Amino acid sequence: MGMLHGRRVLLGVTGSVAAYKACDFVRRLQEAGCEVRVVMTAAACEFVAPLSFQALSGFPVRSAVFDAQAEAGMDHISLARWAEVIVIAPASANFIARLAHGLADDLLSTLCLARLVQTPLCVAPAMNHGMWLNAATQENVSTLRRRGVFVLGPGQGVQACGEVGEGRLLEIPVLLGALEQCVGPWPLRGRRVVLTAGPTREALDPVRYVGNRSSGRMGYALAQAAACRGAEVVLVSGPCALAVPYGVRHVAVESAAQMREAVLAEVGGCDVFIGAAAVADYRAAAVAAQKLKKGADDWCVSLVRNPDILAEVAALGVGRPFVVGFAAETGRLVELARDKLVRKGLDMIAANDVSEGQGFDVADNALSVLWGDGGVDLPRQSKEALAHALLDVIVARYLAKGC
């Protein structure tokens, strides 16, 4: 289960051309296990009909402060108390300004003021890049951040007006991940987590390389799960066709040597290190400067061992992080994983069976998680759900060691 499962989410929609994207957001929230209620401003109703959100959410859409048919006209209190998290998406420049100045001239702004202090308030800006960069908007956003409001985005790219710049509503999957990071609890707040993910590519010539079938999906899901628990996350990743989770610092590498260099540069002061990458064990002894041409029927390539990044991190001295490794095996899973755990001096290892189409390049997985005096099996499920389950185990063991 993700951090949003079972949450009551109040979605505020304001007057932006990106309002139509909020329809997809409602559906994504529901798929994440949320109950969603929608409140719209008058301007938002000019872009999308309230009936659309009512049909998607299954609940009446509110927009008026004084609605005699709803909660005796006290929606600004009842909805504020109902919500476990409030997210304004899209949030226009006008609404951000009103929120920063404490105005309460419609239902959405009023219930934001009436919310309980422990209810997270998140705003996802969407506006022309000039409006976003305007000093007034930046001052308003800074005011909201100082008050503890989560500002999610904006993204950058082509805008509805045809101009290009910062101001787009975050893409909906990214926005969902960003919202997930706002709800807590945050057992890793103030902690730094470094992860590796994806495959490495070991060049043979300027065109060819030796690689593997890792998609990076598990590592990226772990980065998201760590960020949800409040950690500062650095993701050192081989080539992957995945979106970097919101708020995660991404370091792109290609070869095992580059990954080692990046990890050693980042691991100082790190609290937890998770080696989820499928690092190539070998590389070509010599890389051809020009493309190798087809010749003889047989082609022999001399390979040499790559450095063992995981073992090197585990062998660090004072200040060594809590080290979690992965073992991808095709048989004798627990036996081989426990051997790797001991041999490399790890604190924990997550082992998965990659035979019969499991593990690599698929949407789900199962793990046997082992540590010195115990272990637990995590059943087959989506890699996103599995990442949250594994992070719960990592956090429990990390804190149990008094780290």
ZITAFEN-V870480 format. One record per pair of residues at least 4 apart in sequence whose C-alpha atoms are under 7 Angstrom apart, sorted by sequence separation. I is the first residue (numbers start at 1). J is the second residue. D is the distance in whole Angstrom. If there is no record, write none. Layout:
i: <I & I>
j: <J & J>
d: <D & D>
This chain:
i: <1 & 15 & 21 & 22 & 23 & 24 & 25 & 26 & 27 & 28 & 29 & 30 & 40 & 41 & 44 & 45 & 50 & 51 & 52 & 53 & 54 & 68 & 71 & 74 & 75 & 76 & 77 & 78 & 79 & 91 & 92 & 93 & 94 & 95 & 96 & 97 & 98 & 99 & 105 & 106 & 107 & 108 & 109 & 110 & 111 & 115 & 127 & 128 & 129 & 130 & 133 & 134 & 135 & 136 & 137 & 138 & 139 & 140 & 141 & 142 & 143 & 144 & 145 & 158 & 159 & 170 & 171 & 172 & 173 & 174 & 175 & 176 & 177 & 178 & 204 & 216 & 217 & 218 & 219 & 220 & 221 & 222 & 223 & 224 & 225 & 226 & 227 & 244 & 254 & 255 & 256 & 257 & 258 & 259 & 260 & 261 & 262 & 263 & 308 & 309 & 310 & 311 & 312 & 316 & 329 & 332 & 333 & 334 & 335 & 336 & 337 & 338 & 339 & 340 & 341 & 342 & 354 & 358 & 370 & 371 & 381 & 382 & 383 & 384 & 385 & 386 & 387 & 388 & 389 & 390 & 391 & 392 & 393 & 394 & 395 & 396 & 397 & 398 & 399 & 14 & 29 & 30 & 40 & 45 & 54 & 68 & 70 & 91 & 98 & 104 & 105 & 127 & 132 & 133 & 144 & 145 & 158 & 159 & 170 & 203 & 204 & 226 & 227 & 253 & 341 & 353 & 354 & 370 & 381 & 398 & 13 & 54 & 67 & 103 & 104 & 131 & 132 & 145 & 158 & 203 & 227 & 244 & 253 & 353 & 354 & 359 & 369 & 370 & 54 & 66 & 157 & 158 & 202 & 203 & 226 & 341 & 352 & 358 & 369 & 53 & 65 & 157 & 201 & 202 & 341 & 368 & 369 & 156 & 157 & 159 & 201 & 202 & 314 & 368 & 26 & 65 & 99 & 156 & 201 & 223 & 327 & 367 & 368 & 50 & 65 & 155 & 156 & 157 & 200 & 367 & 154 & 155 & 156 & 199 & 223 & 337 & 366 & 367 & 154 & 155 & 199 & 235 & 366 & 154 & 155 & 234 & 235 & 236 & 237 & 238 & 337 & 352 & 366 & 38 & 154 & 155 & 199 & 233 & 234 & 235 & 236 & 237 & 238 & 239 & 310 & 352 & 365 & 366 & 154 & 198 & 233 & 234 & 235 & 236 & 237 & 238 & 351 & 352 & 364 & 365 & 153 & 198 & 199 & 284 & 285 & 350 & 351 & 364 & 365 & 198 & 284 & 285 & 333 & 350 & 351 & 364 & 365 & 197 & 284 & 285 & 350 & 363 & 364 & 37 & 283 & 284 & 333 & 349 & 350 & 363 & 36 & 42 & 198 & 224 & 282 & 283 & 325 & 349 & 37 & 39 & 40 & 41 & 197 & 282 & 283 & 324 & 327 & 348 & 349 & 38 & 39 & 40 & 196 & 197 & 236 & 256 & 282 & 283 & 323 & 324 & 325 & 326 & 327 & 328 & 329 & 330 & 348 & 38 & 39 & 216 & 256 & 281 & 282 & 323 & 324 & 325 & 326 & 327 & 328 & 329 & 330 & 347 & 9 & 11 & 19 & 215 & 281 & 322 & 323 & 324 & 325 & 326 & 327 & 328 & 329 & 330 & 8 & 9 & 10 & 11 & 12 & 13 & 14 & 15 & 152 & 236 & 328 & 5 & 6 & 7 & 8 & 9 & 10 & 11 & 12 & 13 & 14 & 122 & 123 & 124 & 236 & 4 & 5 & 6 & 7 & 8 & 9 & 10 & 11 & 12 & 13 & 15 & 16 & 19 & 20 & 121 & 122 & 123 & 124 & 125 & 126 & 195 & 4 & 5 & 14 & 15 & 19 & 27 & 121 & 122 & 123 & 124 & 125 & 4 & 14 & 17 & 23 & 26 & 122 & 124 & 314 & 13 & 26 & 76 & 80 & 128 & 314 & 91 & 314 & 338 & 91 & 92 & 311 & 76 & 77 & 80 & 81 & 85 & 86 & 87 & 88 & 89 & 90 & 91 & 92 & 93 & 76 & 80 & 81 & 84 & 85 & 86 & 87 & 88 & 89 & 90 & 91 & 92 & 132 & 275 & 85 & 86 & 87 & 88 & 90 & 129 & 77 & 129 & 76 & 129 & 193 & 200 & 128 & 192 & 193 & 194 & 195 & 196 & 197 & 198 & 199 & 200 & 97 & 100 & 127 & 189 & 191 & 192 & 193 & 194 & 195 & 196 & 197 & 198 & 199 & 65 & 126 & 127 & 188 & 189 & 190 & 191 & 192 & 193 & 194 & 195 & 196 & 197 & 198 & 64 & 65 & 125 & 126 & 187 & 188 & 189 & 198 & 64 & 97 & 100 & 126 & 186 & 187 & 188 & 63 & 93 & 96 & 100 & 125 & 184 & 185 & 186 & 124 & 184 & 181 & 181 & 180 & 273 & 260 & 272 & 273 & 274 & 275 & 276 & 256 & 271 & 272 & 273 & 274 & 275 & 276 & 270 & 271 & 272 & 273 & 274 & 275 & 201 & 202 & 200 & 201 & 200 & 200 & 219 & 219 & 120 & 120 & 214 & 22 & 41 & 40 & 177 & 178 & 39 & 177 & 211 & 19 & 174 & 18 & 174 & 10 & 194 & 9 & 16 & 8 & 9 & 10 & 11 & 12 & 13 & 8 & 9 & 10 & 11 & 12 & 13 & 14 & 16 & 194 & 322 & 7 & 8 & 9 & 10 & 11 & 12 & 13 & 14 & 15 & 193 & 11 & 14 & 192 & 193 & 194 & 195 & 196 & 199 & 200 & 90 & 192 & 193 & 194 & 195 & 196 & 197 & 198 & 199 & 200 & 191 & 192 & 193 & 194 & 195 & 196 & 197 & 198 & 199 & 200 & 204 & 195 & 196 & 202 & 203 & 202 & 205 & 204 & 205 & 206 & 203 & 204 & 205 & 206 & 207 & 205 & 206 & 205 & 205 & 12 & 18 & 16 & 16 & 215 & 214 & 215 & 25 & 213 & 214 & 213 & 18 & 221 & 225 & 221 & 225 & 218 & 222 & 226 & 221 & 225 & 218 & 4 & 3 & 2 & 1 & 2>
j: <5 & 19 & 25 & 26 & 27 & 28 & 29 & 30 & 31 & 32 & 33 & 34 & 44 & 45 & 48 & 49 & 54 & 55 & 56 & 57 & 58 & 72 & 75 & 78 & 79 & 80 & 81 & 82 & 83 & 95 & 96 & 97 & 98 & 99 & 100 & 101 & 102 & 103 & 109 & 110 & 111 & 112 & 113 & 114 & 115 & 119 & 131 & 132 & 133 & 134 & 137 & 138 & 139 & 140 & 141 & 142 & 143 & 144 & 145 & 146 & 147 & 148 & 149 & 162 & 163 & 174 & 175 & 176 & 177 & 178 & 179 & 180 & 181 & 182 & 208 & 220 & 221 & 222 & 223 & 224 & 225 & 226 & 227 & 228 & 229 & 230 & 231 & 248 & 258 & 259 & 260 & 261 & 262 & 263 & 264 & 265 & 266 & 267 & 312 & 313 & 314 & 315 & 316 & 320 & 333 & 336 & 337 & 338 & 339 & 340 & 341 & 342 & 343 & 344 & 345 & 346 & 358 & 362 & 374 & 375 & 385 & 386 & 387 & 388 & 389 & 390 & 391 & 392 & 393 & 394 & 395 & 396 & 397 & 398 & 399 & 400 & 401 & 402 & 403 & 19 & 34 & 35 & 45 & 50 & 59 & 73 & 75 & 96 & 103 & 109 & 110 & 132 & 137 & 138 & 149 & 150 & 163 & 164 & 175 & 208 & 209 & 231 & 232 & 258 & 346 & 358 & 359 & 375 & 386 & 403 & 19 & 60 & 73 & 109 & 110 & 137 & 138 & 151 & 164 & 209 & 233 & 250 & 259 & 359 & 360 & 365 & 375 & 376 & 61 & 73 & 164 & 165 & 209 & 210 & 233 & 348 & 359 & 365 & 376 & 61 & 73 & 165 & 209 & 210 & 349 & 376 & 377 & 165 & 166 & 168 & 210 & 211 & 323 & 377 & 36 & 75 & 109 & 166 & 211 & 233 & 337 & 377 & 378 & 61 & 76 & 166 & 167 & 168 & 211 & 378 & 166 & 167 & 168 & 211 & 235 & 349 & 378 & 379 & 167 & 168 & 212 & 248 & 379 & 168 & 169 & 248 & 249 & 250 & 251 & 252 & 351 & 366 & 380 & 53 & 169 & 170 & 214 & 248 & 249 & 250 & 251 & 252 & 253 & 254 & 325 & 367 & 380 & 381 & 170 & 214 & 249 & 250 & 251 & 252 & 253 & 254 & 367 & 368 & 380 & 381 & 170 & 215 & 216 & 301 & 302 & 367 & 368 & 381 & 382 & 216 & 302 & 303 & 351 & 368 & 369 & 382 & 383 & 216 & 303 & 304 & 369 & 382 & 383 & 57 & 303 & 304 & 353 & 369 & 370 & 383 & 57 & 63 & 219 & 245 & 303 & 304 & 346 & 370 & 59 & 61 & 62 & 63 & 219 & 304 & 305 & 346 & 349 & 370 & 371 & 61 & 62 & 63 & 219 & 220 & 259 & 279 & 305 & 306 & 346 & 347 & 348 & 349 & 350 & 351 & 352 & 353 & 371 & 62 & 63 & 240 & 280 & 305 & 306 & 347 & 348 & 349 & 350 & 351 & 352 & 353 & 354 & 371 & 34 & 36 & 44 & 240 & 306 & 347 & 348 & 349 & 350 & 351 & 352 & 353 & 354 & 355 & 34 & 35 & 36 & 37 & 38 & 39 & 40 & 41 & 178 & 262 & 354 & 32 & 33 & 34 & 35 & 36 & 37 & 38 & 39 & 40 & 41 & 149 & 150 & 151 & 263 & 32 & 33 & 34 & 35 & 36 & 37 & 38 & 39 & 40 & 41 & 43 & 44 & 47 & 48 & 149 & 150 & 151 & 152 & 153 & 154 & 223 & 33 & 34 & 43 & 44 & 48 & 56 & 150 & 151 & 152 & 153 & 154 & 34 & 44 & 47 & 53 & 56 & 152 & 154 & 344 & 44 & 57 & 107 & 111 & 159 & 345 & 123 & 346 & 370 & 124 & 125 & 344 & 110 & 111 & 114 & 115 & 119 & 120 & 121 & 122 & 123 & 124 & 125 & 126 & 127 & 111 & 115 & 116 & 119 & 120 & 121 & 122 & 123 & 124 & 125 & 126 & 127 & 167 & 310 & 121 & 122 & 123 & 124 & 126 & 165 & 114 & 166 & 114 & 167 & 231 & 238 & 167 & 231 & 232 & 233 & 234 & 235 & 236 & 237 & 238 & 239 & 137 & 140 & 167 & 229 & 231 & 232 & 233 & 234 & 235 & 236 & 237 & 238 & 239 & 106 & 167 & 168 & 229 & 230 & 231 & 232 & 233 & 234 & 235 & 236 & 237 & 238 & 239 & 106 & 107 & 167 & 168 & 229 & 230 & 231 & 240 & 107 & 140 & 143 & 169 & 229 & 230 & 231 & 107 & 137 & 140 & 144 & 169 & 228 & 229 & 230 & 169 & 229 & 227 & 228 & 228 & 321 & 309 & 321 & 322 & 323 & 324 & 325 & 306 & 321 & 322 & 323 & 324 & 325 & 326 & 321 & 322 & 323 & 324 & 325 & 326 & 254 & 255 & 254 & 255 & 255 & 256 & 276 & 277 & 182 & 183 & 278 & 89 & 108 & 108 & 245 & 246 & 108 & 246 & 280 & 90 & 245 & 90 & 246 & 83 & 267 & 83 & 90 & 83 & 84 & 85 & 86 & 87 & 88 & 84 & 85 & 86 & 87 & 88 & 89 & 90 & 92 & 270 & 398 & 84 & 85 & 86 & 87 & 88 & 89 & 90 & 91 & 92 & 270 & 89 & 92 & 270 & 271 & 272 & 273 & 274 & 277 & 278 & 169 & 271 & 272 & 273 & 274 & 275 & 276 & 277 & 278 & 279 & 271 & 272 & 273 & 274 & 275 & 276 & 277 & 278 & 279 & 280 & 284 & 276 & 277 & 283 & 284 & 284 & 287 & 287 & 288 & 289 & 287 & 288 & 289 & 290 & 291 & 290 & 291 & 291 & 292 & 108 & 126 & 126 & 127 & 360 & 360 & 361 & 172 & 360 & 361 & 361 & 169 & 383 & 387 & 384 & 388 & 383 & 387 & 391 & 387 & 391 & 387 & 180 & 180 & 385 & 385 & 388>
d: <6 & 7 & 6 & 6 & 7 & 6 & 6 & 6 & 6 & 6 & 7 & 5 & 6 & 7 & 6 & 5 & 6 & 6 & 6 & 6 & 5 & 5 & 6 & 6 & 5 & 6 & 6 & 6 & 6 & 6 & 6 & 6 & 6 & 6 & 6 & 6 & 6 & 6 & 7 & 6 & 6 & 6 & 7 & 6 & 6 & 7 & 6 & 6 & 6 & 6 & 7 & 6 & 6 & 6 & 6 & 6 & 6 & 6 & 6 & 6 & 6 & 7 & 5 & 6 & 5 & 6 & 6 & 6 & 6 & 6 & 6 & 6 & 7 & 7 & 5 & 6 & 6 & 6 & 6 & 6 & 6 & 6 & 6 & 6 & 7 & 7 & 5 & 7 & 6 & 6 & 6 & 6 & 6 & 6 & 6 & 6 & 6 & 6 & 6 & 6 & 6 & 6 & 7 & 5 & 6 & 6 & 6 & 6 & 6 & 6 & 6 & 6 & 6 & 6 & 6 & 7 & 5 & 7 & 6 & 6 & 6 & 6 & 6 & 7 & 6 & 6 & 6 & 6 & 7 & 6 & 6 & 6 & 6 & 6 & 6 & 6 & 6 & 7 & 6 & 7 & 5 & 6 & 7 & 6 & 5 & 5 & 7 & 7 & 5 & 5 & 7 & 6 & 6 & 6 & 5 & 6 & 6 & 6 & 5 & 6 & 5 & 6 & 7 & 6 & 5 & 6 & 5 & 4 & 6 & 6 & 6 & 5 & 5 & 7 & 4 & 7 & 7 & 7 & 4 & 4 & 6 & 7 & 6 & 6 & 6 & 5 & 5 & 7 & 6 & 5 & 5 & 7 & 5 & 6 & 7 & 7 & 6 & 7 & 5 & 7 & 7 & 5 & 6 & 5 & 6 & 6 & 6 & 5 & 7 & 6 & 6 & 7 & 6 & 4 & 7 & 7 & 6 & 4 & 5 & 7 & 6 & 6 & 6 & 6 & 7 & 6 & 6 & 7 & 6 & 5 & 6 & 6 & 6 & 7 & 7 & 7 & 6 & 7 & 5 & 5 & 6 & 7 & 5 & 6 & 6 & 6 & 6 & 6 & 6 & 6 & 6 & 6 & 4 & 7 & 6 & 5 & 5 & 5 & 5 & 5 & 5 & 5 & 5 & 6 & 7 & 5 & 5 & 7 & 6 & 6 & 6 & 6 & 6 & 6 & 6 & 5 & 5 & 6 & 7 & 6 & 6 & 6 & 7 & 7 & 6 & 6 & 5 & 5 & 6 & 4 & 6 & 5 & 7 & 6 & 6 & 4 & 6 & 5 & 5 & 5 & 4 & 6 & 5 & 7 & 5 & 6 & 7 & 6 & 6 & 6 & 6 & 7 & 7 & 6 & 6 & 6 & 7 & 5 & 6 & 6 & 6 & 6 & 5 & 5 & 6 & 6 & 7 & 6 & 7 & 5 & 5 & 5 & 7 & 7 & 7 & 6 & 4 & 6 & 6 & 6 & 6 & 5 & 6 & 6 & 6 & 5 & 5 & 7 & 6 & 6 & 7 & 6 & 5 & 5 & 5 & 5 & 5 & 5 & 5 & 5 & 6 & 6 & 6 & 7 & 7 & 6 & 5 & 6 & 7 & 5 & 6 & 6 & 6 & 6 & 6 & 5 & 6 & 6 & 6 & 6 & 6 & 6 & 6 & 7 & 7 & 7 & 6 & 6 & 5 & 5 & 5 & 5 & 5 & 5 & 5 & 5 & 5 & 6 & 6 & 6 & 7 & 6 & 4 & 5 & 6 & 6 & 7 & 6 & 6 & 6 & 7 & 4 & 7 & 7 & 6 & 5 & 5 & 5 & 5 & 6 & 7 & 7 & 7 & 6 & 6 & 4 & 7 & 7 & 6 & 6 & 6 & 6 & 5 & 6 & 5 & 7 & 6 & 7 & 7 & 7 & 7 & 6 & 7 & 6 & 5 & 7 & 6 & 6 & 6 & 7 & 5 & 6 & 5 & 6 & 6 & 6 & 7 & 6 & 6 & 6 & 6 & 6 & 6 & 5 & 6 & 7 & 4 & 5 & 7 & 6 & 5 & 5 & 5 & 5 & 5 & 6 & 6 & 6 & 6 & 6 & 6 & 6 & 6 & 6 & 6 & 5 & 6 & 5 & 7 & 5 & 6 & 5 & 6 & 6 & 6 & 6 & 6 & 6 & 6 & 6 & 5 & 7 & 7 & 5 & 5 & 7 & 5 & 5 & 5 & 5 & 5 & 5 & 5 & 5 & 7 & 6 & 5 & 6 & 5 & 4 & 6 & 6 & 6 & 6 & 6 & 6 & 6 & 6 & 7 & 7 & 5 & 7 & 5 & 6 & 5 & 5 & 6 & 6 & 6 & 6 & 5 & 4 & 7 & 5 & 6 & 7 & 7 & 6 & 6 & 7 & 6 & 5 & 6 & 6 & 6 & 4 & 6 & 6 & 6 & 5 & 6 & 6 & 6 & 7 & 7 & 5 & 5 & 5 & 5 & 5 & 6 & 6 & 6 & 6 & 6 & 6 & 6 & 6 & 5 & 5 & 5 & 5 & 6 & 5 & 7 & 7 & 7 & 6 & 7 & 7 & 7 & 7 & 5 & 6 & 7 & 7 & 6 & 7 & 6 & 6 & 6 & 7 & 6 & 6 & 5 & 6 & 6 & 6 & 6 & 6 & 5 & 5 & 5 & 5 & 4 & 5 & 6 & 6 & 7 & 7 & 6 & 7 & 6 & 6 & 6 & 6 & 6 & 6 & 6 & 6 & 7 & 6 & 5 & 6 & 6 & 6 & 7 & 6 & 7 & 6 & 5 & 5 & 5 & 5 & 5 & 5 & 5 & 5 & 5 & 6 & 7 & 6 & 6 & 6 & 5 & 4 & 6 & 6 & 6 & 6 & 7 & 5 & 5 & 7 & 7 & 5 & 5 & 5 & 7 & 6 & 6 & 6 & 6 & 6 & 6 & 6 & 5 & 7 & 7 & 7 & 7 & 7 & 7 & 5 & 5 & 6 & 6 & 6 & 6 & 7 & 7 & 6 & 5 & 5 & 6 & 5 & 7 & 6 & 7 & 7 & 6 & 6 & 6 & 5 & 7>
